[in-house]
Structures are given as structure tokens and as C-alpha cells.
Amino acid sequence: MKKELNETKDPIQLIEVYILLSESGHFRFVSTNCFQLLGYEQQELIGKNIRHYVHEEDIFLIDSYFYNDHHLEPLFLRLVKEDGSCLWVEATVEIIQNQLCNQTEIIIKIKPREIDYSLNDHLPTREQSLPYGQTPIDYAYLNDIPTPIVITIEDSIVFVNHYCLFLLGAKATSEIVGKKIEQFIYGYDSSILTTSKKTEQKWKRLDGQMLEIEMKTGRMMFKGKDANIMTLMDITSRKSFQKLLQKNRERYQRLIQNSVDTIAVIHENKWVFINESGLKLFNVPNYSNILGHDVFSNLNKEYHSNVKEMFSHILCKVKEKTIANLTWATPNQQEVYTEMISLPTTYFGEPAVQVILRDLSERKQAEELMLQSEKLSVAGQLAAGIAHEIRNPLTAIKGFLQLMRGEELKNDEYVDIVFSELNRVELILSELLLLAKPQKAQLKEIAIHKILNDVITLLETEANMKNVQIVKDIKQEEPIVCDENQIKQVFINLIKNAIEAMPNGGKVNVELENKSNHEIVIKVVDEGEGIPDHLIKKLGEPFITTKPNGTGLGLMITYKIIHHHQGAINVYSKKGKGTTFEVLLPKTFPFEEVVD
């Protein structure tokens, strides 16, 4: 049999009720004095959800406060009693981790505010309270409405109900009635009493605590006089939670904007959001250059089908995350190599894809340099072995030919040719050894135009045999500091390559110009078929060549020599229109000697 509720109108005793909730909000334990406060037996509540006993307007507080670890301050809300009435309570929350069952539990302590409900000296009688155009109504029910109500006449408070006493921290109506409304409203403006719309105001309790209040005003008759009636709703907890959400949102936005990685949102294959790192990654000056643009306009074509499939899996929830390595192109045609992680998100309520792009360009370059270093090491070891193995029999051949020269031979001129070719083989072996062991550069001032003229004279015969004309535009310039033999080797390689690039004949232009007081430029221009774009960036690596039987070692040595002379090589090529090798050399050298 249910206990009878205490029907006396004595003040509510200050009762503290302890509740233990599961993570889902179901009662696991409630102290027995809950009957005294709310009218429910202990066994009635066990297993039920607390949301069923909270006023519908305060349920959002349960969702936002209890289950998101936001324990900024005590929470004020209304609980529905067994008789259907509401009770304002103060709740303190503590969330604990139950180690025995490895579950989260919520401990709540609730207590009502101490209010003297017996002091009803200002409650209007039926005859005294008549709204415009209505028949007499008994307004004693205002004390039972679970909403704080204030009535004022000419800015003076003439009535407050019990819930307003609780809201403003008063124990009796005499603590509030008779005072000016401006004592309770921060920054009071009398115009707020004439508006029919809801307004938000800051109210001050008797204990000095500030409250965020949503207020609705209206007109009525009170004791035969025109009066204003205000219904109040405490939105302090809601505002606190909104501020917390705003702070978290701002913190999240700062994290996104300051992230080293690119974070972006893609909707219908278009960029709709991207952080500042994304602008730097794609080398665009502002957001208008990328937002609203098609994602695939930047993406290398070979990845289009795979990325479309990845996006489809994310949007259809086939996969929660996808990862891929992709190559993108910037507006200035630079390649950017990235790792892309795709995640599901929404954009104005519609499914979208969030992507995180990590720039791996430097890592890719490091890997390519490591691979090139390994190739150089292999080439050096191979060159040393070949040179060593060939030089031994070569020495024997030269020795026997030298002995044979002393005898009378019918075709002595043939022996001279053999000696010449053997010397050439030795020169080639010396070039191979440049890859295998360090070489000291013999630096001195050399007239670069003289080197170029010597090389052109040396190669003119070979050029004529292949119907190639070498055209030179070489003016006498100030001498530069360099190793003559190494620089000569550079231009022998470049001009020979230009000749061989035109098997059907053509023209090779060799130009020398003074670029500045500190640098000269030499250009070797051919009219060959050109070099494919994918090979231009790899020139200078071993075994990278366009020749059917080439090894790429000649260009590798060329790049190496220019690099050690603190210079640079630029290559410009168009298919069917030839290739230009541009060599930049400093006029002075920063070191006394170069060690390769």
C-alpha cells in the first residue's frame, strides 16, 4: 500500500536525495527519502529512465549536462512529482568509472530550495484579478503553475508565485513584493514590458547570483489596476552549455585552421571547405581560387576512378575510412604527393566527405634521392670493376703493340690507329673511374669561350659526318675559375648528345652570354625530337636515357661536375621541337678545391 503524501502546507523540508544512474540514464539506486520529496516509492523508480521524471522543457539539460561531463556548476531543473506537479531542485552531478564492471555510472544529489509556501498574502482574489474582456477566474492557481510568474504595476512588483520565489532565492513574498523590478533586471529598460515577443534578460537573485532568463510579458488587471504579467524561464544552464559548445566549436576551428595537415570537406565532388594549410598545399592565394571548384581538376587523372570509388564507399557507408596516396597538380603545374584519409561527414544536412591530406612531397623526394644514391653506388662499384678488369688486358695489348712497332710492318699506319683507339678506351675508363673514386678538381682561371671553341673544333668532324651543323654565338668573356678538363667533359657530353639527338641531321646552337657580374650562361640547343616530360625531372640519374643503347652515365657525370662547381643545369624541351640545355656557372669559386 502506497504511503499517503503529507497534505500539510508547512514549508518543504530540506531533503537530500541520492540517485545512482547507469550510463543510459536508468535508475540503479535511489535513496528511500525520494518518497518524501517526490512521492515515489524506491522500487517504482529502479530500472526506469530519469528522462520520464524530468519536465519536458528541461530534458535537454539531462542530455547535455549529465552525459557530456559538463560539471561547471550545480544544475537547476524541474522534476515531475507523483501527483503530476513539478518541483524545482538543485542537482549536483559526479560521473565515475565502475572498475568492477568497467562501466560509467552517474551519481546525482538533488535537493529542493527552501521556500515558505504558506505566505500567500499577495495572492489576488477572483474579484481583484480580471484579464481584459474575460469573466472572473480564480487566480489562486498561479501558485501551482510550474513557471515563475511576476506581476508589476508601474514598475513595482505586486505579486510573485512560489516558483518565482524559488528562482530569485527568496523564502517569503515579502522579500520581493513591493520592490522595483529594476532591482532584479540588469540594465533594465521599461520598453521590455510593452513587447509581446520573448526576450532574454539577465536577472539578479537576492544572493547576487546572475541568471539568464527568457521572459514573456502581457497585460492584465490586478486589484482593479492595469498591470504587467511576466512569465520567466531560467535558461542559465542552457546558456552555459551553449557557451561551452561555442568555446569547443572555436577551439575545434582553431585546431583545424592551425593544423599542419590539410583538412577539407567535399560535397558533390566540389571543395566546400578547406583550411589555410590547404591553400598552401595547392599554392592558391585565397579561398575563392579553390572553394566551389571540382576536386578532380587538381587530381592526377590516373587516380580519378579510384577516388570516385572511395567517395562512393564513404557516402554509402560501405566503409568508415579510406586511405590512399595521390598526386595533385597546383596551378603552376607543380606536383604535390599526398596521403589522403577520407571520412564521412555532413554539409548542411547532406552526406559529404571530409578529407585529411598530408603532404608527402619531401618524403617522396627523400626516397627518390635515396634510390638515386643507391643507383650511384651500384654504378660506381660496377664502373670500378669494369675499369680494373679492362685495364689489365689493355696494358698487355699496348705493351705487345709497342714491341711490334720496332719490327718492320707493312701497314704501320694501322698500328697508329690501334694505338689511338686504345688511348680512347683508356679515356673512357678514366671517365668511369670518376664514378668510383674521389677526384680533386684542378682549379684555375680559364677563358670559357676558349674551352667551348676547343670542344666544338673537336666535335665538328663527327657532326659533319651526321649532317649536323654546329652554330656558335660565343663572345669573349672574362675568365672563370673552374677545372678545365671537367668543364670540357661537360660540354663534350652535351654537344655529343645534341648531335646524336638528330639522326637525320639538323643544327646545334651553342650560345654564351654574360648573365650578371657573378654568373655566365651557356646554352646548347638542338632540333631533335625532344625529351618526354616524365624523363626531364630524372635526368642526371644513372641509367636514365633516351638512347636505345645509352646508360645515362654521361649526363650523370655532367650534372655531378656542374653541381660541384656550384652551378645549375636547366632543361627545356618540347616534343618535336628540340631540347635546350642551359648551364649556369659562377665566375668565382667559393672553395680552393673540389672533392668529388
C-alpha positions, 0 to 999 in steps of 0.5 A, spaced: 500 500 500 502 506 497 504 511 503 499 517 503 503 524 501 503 529 507 497 534 505 500 539 510 502 546 507 508 547 512 514 549 508 518 543 504 523 540 508 530 540 506 531 533 503 537 530 500 536 525 495 541 520 492 540 517 485 545 512 482 544 512 474 547 507 469 550 510 463 543 510 459 540 514 464 536 508 468 535 508 475 540 503 479 539 506 486 535 511 489 535 513 496 528 511 500 527 519 502 525 520 494 518 518 497 518 524 501 520 529 496 517 526 490 512 521 492 515 515 489 516 509 492 524 506 491 522 500 487 517 504 482 523 508 480 529 502 479 530 500 472 526 506 469 529 512 465 530 519 469 528 522 462 520 520 464 521 524 471 524 530 468 519 536 465 519 536 458 522 543 457 528 541 461 530 534 458 535 537 454 539 539 460 539 531 462 542 530 455 547 535 455 549 536 462 549 529 465 552 525 459 557 530 456 561 531 463 559 538 463 560 539 471 561 547 471 556 548 476 550 545 480 544 544 475 537 547 476 531 543 473 524 541 474 522 534 476 515 531 475 512 529 482 507 523 483 501 527 483 503 530 476 506 537 479 513 539 478 518 541 483 524 545 482 531 542 485 538 543 485 542 537 482 549 536 483 552 531 478 559 526 479 560 521 473 565 515 475 568 509 472 565 502 475 572 498 475 568 492 477 564 492 471 568 497 467 562 501 466 560 509 467 555 510 472 552 517 474 551 519 481 546 525 482 544 529 489 538 533 488 535 537 493 529 542 493 530 550 495 527 552 501 521 556 500 515 558 505 509 556 501 504 558 506 505 566 505 500 567 500 498 574 502 499 577 495 495 572 492 489 576 488 482 574 489 477 572 483 474 579 484 481 583 484 484 579 478 480 580 471 484 579 464 481 584 459 474 582 456 474 575 460 469 573 466 472 572 473 477 566 474 480 564 480 487 566 480 489 562 486 492 557 481 498 561 479 501 558 485 501 551 482 503 553 475 510 550 474 513 557 471 515 563 475 510 568 474 511 576 476 506 581 476 508 589 476 504 595 476 508 601 474 514 598 475 513 595 482 512 588 483 505 586 486 505 579 486 510 573 485 508 565 485 512 560 489 516 558 483 518 565 482 520 565 489 524 559 488 528 562 482 530 569 485 532 565 492 527 568 496 523 564 502 517 569 503 513 574 498 515 579 502 522 579 500 520 581 493 513 584 493 513 591 493 520 592 490 522 595 483 523 590 478 529 594 476 532 591 482 532 584 479 533 586 471 540 588 469 540 594 465 533 594 465 529 598 460 521 599 461 520 598 453 521 590 455 514 590 458 510 593 452 513 587 447 509 581 446 515 577 443 520 573 448 526 576 450 532 574 454 534 578 460 539 577 465 536 577 472 539 578 479 537 573 485 537 576 492 544 572 493 547 576 487 547 570 483 546 572 475 541 568 471 539 568 464 532 568 463 527 568 457 521 572 459 514 573 456 510 579 458 502 581 457 497 585 460 492 584 465 488 587 471 490 586 478 486 589 484 482 593 479 489 596 476 492 595 469 498 591 470 504 587 467 504 579 467 511 576 466 512 569 465 520 567 466 524 561 464 531 560 467 535 558 461 542 559 465 544 552 464 542 552 457 546 558 456 552 555 459 552 549 455 551 553 449 557 557 451 561 551 452 559 548 445 561 555 442 568 555 446 569 547 443 566 549 436 572 555 436 577 551 439 575 545 434 576 551 428 582 553 431 585 546 431 583 545 424 585 552 421 592 551 425 593 544 423 599 542 419 595 537 415 590 539 410 583 538 412 577 539 407 570 537 406 567 535 399 560 535 397 558 533 390 565 532 388 566 540 389 571 543 395 566 546 400 571 547 405 578 547 406 583 550 411 589 555 410 594 549 410 590 547 404 591 553 400 598 552 401 598 545 399 595 547 392 599 554 392 592 558 391 592 565 394 585 565 397 579 561 398 575 563 392 581 560 387 579 553 390 572 553 394 566 551 389 571 548 384 571 540 382 576 536 386 578 532 380 581 538 376 587 538 381 587 530 381 592 526 377 587 523 372 590 516 373 587 516 380 580 519 378 576 512 378 579 510 384 577 516 388 570 516 385 570 509 388 572 511 395 567 517 395 562 512 393 564 507 399 564 513 404 557 516 402 554 509 402 557 507 408 560 501 405 566 503 409 568 508 415 575 510 412 579 510 406 586 511 405 590 512 399 596 516 396 595 521 390 598 526 386 595 533 385 597 538 380 597 546 383 596 551 378 603 552 376 603 545 374 607 543 380 606 536 383 604 535 390 604 527 393 599 526 398 596 521 403 589 522 403 584 519 409 577 520 407 571 520 412 564 521 412 561 527 414 555 532 413 554 539 409 548 542 411 544 536 412 547 532 406 552 526 406 559 529 404 566 527 405 571 530 409 578 529 407 585 529 411 591 530 406 598 530 408 603 532 404 608 527 402 612 531 397 619 531 401 618 524 403 617 522 396 623 526 394 627 523 400 626 516 397 627 518 390 634 521 392 635 515 396 634 510 390 638 515 386 644 514 391 643 507 391 643 507 383 650 511 384 653 506 388 651 500 384 654 504 378 660 506 381 662 499 384 660 496 377 664 502 373 670 500 378 670 493 376 669 494 369 675 499 369 680 494 373 678 488 369 679 492 362 685 495 364 689 489 365 688 486 358 689 493 355 696 494 358 698 487 355 695 489 348 699 496 348 705 493 351 705 487 345 703 493 340 709 497 342 714 491 341 711 490 334 712 497 332 720 496 332 719 490 327 718 492 320 710 492 318 707 493 312 701 497 314 704 501 320 699 506 319 694 501 322 698 500 328 697 508 329 690 507 329 690 501 334 694 505 338 689 511 338 683 507 339 686 504 345 688 511 348 680 512 347 678 506 351 683 508 356 679 515 356 673 512 357 675 508 363 678 514 366 671 517 365 668 511 369 673 511 374 670 518 376 664 514 378 668 510 383 673 514 386 674 521 389 677 526 384 680 533 386 678 538 381 684 542 378 682 549 379 684 555 375 682 561 371 680 559 364 677 563 358 670 559 357 669 561 350 676 558 349 674 551 352 667 551 348 671 553 341 676 547 343 670 542 344 666 544 338 673 544 333 673 537 336 666 535 335 665 538 328 668 532 324 663 527 327 657 532 326 659 533 319 659 526 318 651 526 321 649 532 317 649 536 323 651 543 323 654 546 329 652 554 330 656 558 335 654 565 338 660 565 343 663 572 345 669 573 349 668 573 356 672 574 362 675 568 365 672 563 370 675 559 375 673 552 374 677 545 372 678 545 365 678 538 363 671 537 367 668 543 364 670 540 357 667 533 359 661 537 360 660 540 354 663 534 350 657 530 353 652 535 351 654 537 344 655 529 343 648 528 345 645 534 341 648 531 335 646 524 336 639 527 338 638 528 330 639 522 326 637 525 320 641 531 321 639 538 323 643 544 327 646 545 334 646 552 337 651 553 342 650 560 345 654 564 351 652 570 354 654 574 360 648 573 365 650 578 371 657 580 374 657 573 378 654 568 373 655 566 365 650 562 361 651 557 356 646 554 352 646 548 347 640 547 343 638 542 338 632 540 333 631 533 335 625 530 337 625 532 344 625 529 351 618 526 354 616 530 360 616 524 365 624 523 363 626 531 364 625 531 372 630 524 372 635 526 368 642 526 371 640 519 374 644 513 372 641 509 367 636 514 365 636 515 357 633 516 351 638 512 347 636 505 345 643 503 347 645 509 352 646 508 360 645 515 362 652 515 365 654 521 361 649 526 363 650 523 370 657 525 370 655 532 367 650 534 372 655 531 378 661 536 375 656 542 374 653 541 381 660 541 384 662 547 381 656 550 384 652 551 378 645 549 375 643 545 369 636 547 366 632 543 361 627 545 356 624 541 351 618 540 347 616 534 343 618 535 336 621 541 337 628 540 340 631 540 347 635 546 350 640 545 355 642 551 359 648 551 364 649 556 369 656 557 372 659 562 377 665 566 375 668 565 382 669 559 386 667 559 393 672 553 395 680 552 393 678 545 391 673 540 389 672 533 392 668 529 388 
